[in-house]
């Protein structure tokens, strides 16, 4: 039946069966085969939206009239802007933009209505947080059409003559932090967090499972060395590696991609240290759950996928549905992205950074607690 | 130290889930003694050794290693014993010297450089000290591992199947080294599957399915089973052994190359059964001394027959 020299269907089928049997036992690989496509389908299908709507917008209105109310309601109807509040002055507006509480501030100057009626063509100022041009680009484009849309509906009766000519008011858009709307301003700093997540989690995950897989962990534990010394001792080199990576990316950002660095360098490294720690803790936890290096690698992939897609790195955070934003808000990368853009592009310092710092710390503490709980098991 | 023993443990128990891996094991190893630790694969040898060196906590039981409590004083134990794992557990991607340096630092050796240099010289590896440990052959790996375990001058050595997969020459050298260490007063507990090594031990302990079945010197262990053994010579012994299986008095048959060992507890019945079968056939039989191997195989079967389920 089976000829030794030719291709034997029997032997070939035997090989297929063996491969299938092994695959069936490897639960994690199986979970990946099924889980990753489903997760990707859901994330790309439902969570990711490259045309984000309903972005938080604040208003400074020094002039309130029928016309300004119409302008604001027109903005709302465009669905791009979700008016979350009214701010008293420029200063509070700047702060709200810097902290990322709002992405737009619409500033209607005093005497706007009067000037408009006189046909002086006053201007509305729209300040946009342009750090992520992809998120705000379409909204800015829509706002530019604002003047035309308002005029068509509202200027009737004695004012109708104004509608015929050029639009009765102007819209000035300020793209803050990234006036030219360059995507690399957003991508390059964002990449720092992505690269750190990938390497830190994977490397620590592998570093500890490798000791276990090769049997050297047992030898270590038989020596007079404390587990905490083993763990922390293993991690420190990776913190150094993380800082080398950060420095490389920063240098490239500055000298190759000409990304401006507005904020404080030491603040940036401090934020990075927090973030590196969060990732190392994830790596340790994965390595105490994983039985082999292969599993640690697969688990890192699992962790990496939502980080990549839901952190606001690849796709606008504001464009995601609420449930996806909840998941995104748990991930340290989301907050690190905000931190790093805040520091590098906006020059944020101090308390402006706090809203993005505490979630990273909280995440680290919770994951560390899990790691400690599971670490006991690795001894027995 | 209270007991004169290097290792003295009583009533050790350890379960992993539903599996009772170590079941009420008590064991004493005297100073300067080489104590063999035997038993089939999965019988609980490694787990017992790990408990003794403080890597695992027993569920119940107590004991001391060099006078230190195996539950509370594991740090002290780790400082004073050498433990060699079953698998080569040094860093294959470090050089021999780096491995030794690492171990020496871990134990905080005062004169690390001299200690490492001396060890390399004793091993005859001074010239190859910058070779990666992973490139060593099995026999060399095992010698380096032993040397690394000995760097901090431990008083007790716990060796978990140190000679598995090592060639006979290297095994002989290894055992000579163990005997040299034992004359220096170092106590050795060594697990093994090799019967020739069993006979090199001062004392033996045999464990099966977590239970310690017998202890003592080789002759004590043999005597305790009270087996009589006959050797049968001839052609087609394997075929012949099948005809013996259910005869009265015949406990077991074991092939040893050109001869078949037939053992049983009742010497007279064994002899008469054998003579009846052999009569008129081209076989020759003679009474021989029962060896440890006969005894261990007997115990293994005996034990398996008693416990309901085998792995």
Interface residues (C-beta under 8 A of the other chain):
Chain A: X214 X215 X216 X218 X219 X221 X222 X223 X224 X225 X379 X380
Chain B: X53 X55 X56 X57 X75 X78 X79 X83 X85 X87 X88 X89 X90 X91 X92 X103 X106 X107
